[in-house]
Amino acid sequence: MDTAATLAALASGGVIGLILGLVGGGGSILAVPLLIYVVGVGSPHAAIGTAAVAVTVNALASLVGHARAGRVKWRCASVFAVSGMIGAALGGELGKAFDGKRLLVLFGLLMIGVGLSMLRKRRTAEAPDVRLTRDSASTLLPRLVPIGLGVVSALGLTTALSYALSGLVDWSVTAMLVVGGVAGTIGGIALGKVLGIRKGLLERGFAAVVIAVGTYVTASSL
């Protein structure tokens, strides 16, 4: 990697980590566009594989910080994770079957869909104290399992392993993303404590960014 690419990868990792730390997730969906349009990774498949590995490490770093702060509901997270691993395994194999441009179009459309869903008004009020228990299982499991199965983009350990085994990971870029991501995550968690009262505004702003980037990815790939 030359100096420019190294700095771009570090900065991209910082952005991903900052968002992960600030809003608890979502930064990973920007990883592929950042790798392609900022870092300059030529292959969409290599960008997805590289993003998957780096995001997994950055997400674990974010998890540690949020777990220490007591913001992780482990039973809900476990059900979501198992469902997500199944979906990621299927999505990873399906993604490798598409050519690069078609894959980017699908990824861009996915980003637009995710952004719009974030802007949609919640049907029910937030319940920060909700927990997965025997009594709440009948309500929560039908929500957690389908959502977990639907997470098939460049996310998670399962996707990372799938692409790594296919030789679709740029390890030098991954290292820079991880370094930048860890630093960004630490800053994001600290900033999130200050801006916690503006969570709704942060989420809407992030949703607008995701929609804008998704639209660009889709248009430039058609």
Residue, then its C-alpha position, 0 to 999 in steps of 0.5 A: m500500500d502506498t501512503a495515500a491508500t494507507l491514510a485513506a484506509l486508516a481514515s475509513g476505519g476511523v469513520i466506521g469505528l466512530i459510527l459503531g461507537l456512537v450509535g451502536g451499529g450501522g457503520s459497517i454498511l458504509a465500509v464497502p463504499l469507503l473501500i471502493y470509492v475512498v481507499g481504491v479497492g478495485s474488486p467489489h468482492a474483495a471490498i466485501g471480504t476485506a470489510a467483513v473481516a475489519v468490521t468484525v474486529n471493530a464491532l467486537a471492540s465496540l461490543v467490549g465498550h458497550a458491554r462494560a457500560g451495561r448496554v448489551k442484552w445478551r439473550c436477545a443478542s445471542v438469538f440475533a447472532v445465531s440467526g444472523m450467522i445463518g443468513a450471513a453464510l447463505g448471503g456470502e455464498l450468494g454474493k460471490a455468485f454475482d458479478g461485481k457491478r450487479l453486486l454493487v447495485l444490490f448493495g446500493l439498493l440495500m443501503i437505501g432500504v436500510g436508510l428508509s427503514m431507519l427513518r420510518k416512525r416506530r410503531t411502538a415506543e422504545a422499551p429500554d428495559v425489555r429482556l428476552t425471557r420465557d414470558s417475552a419470548s413469544t413476542l420477541l423471537p418472531r422479531l429477532v429471528p427474521i431480522g437476524l436472518g435478513v442481515v446478509s450484507a458485508l457483516g459478521l464473522t461468518t461472512a468474513l470467514s467465507y470470503a477469507l477462505s475464497g482469498l477475497v480479503d486484502w489483509s494489509v487494508t484490513a489491518m489499517l481499517v482495524v487500527g483506525g476503527v479501534a481509535g474511532t470506536i473509542g472516540g464514538i463511545a465517548l462522544g455518544k455519552v455526551l450526545g446521548i440525548r440527541k440519539g434520534l437526531l443522530e439516527r436520522g442524520f445517519a439514515a440520510v447519509v446511508i440513503a445518499v451513499g446508497t443512491y450514489v453506489t446504485a447510480s454509479s454501478l448501473 
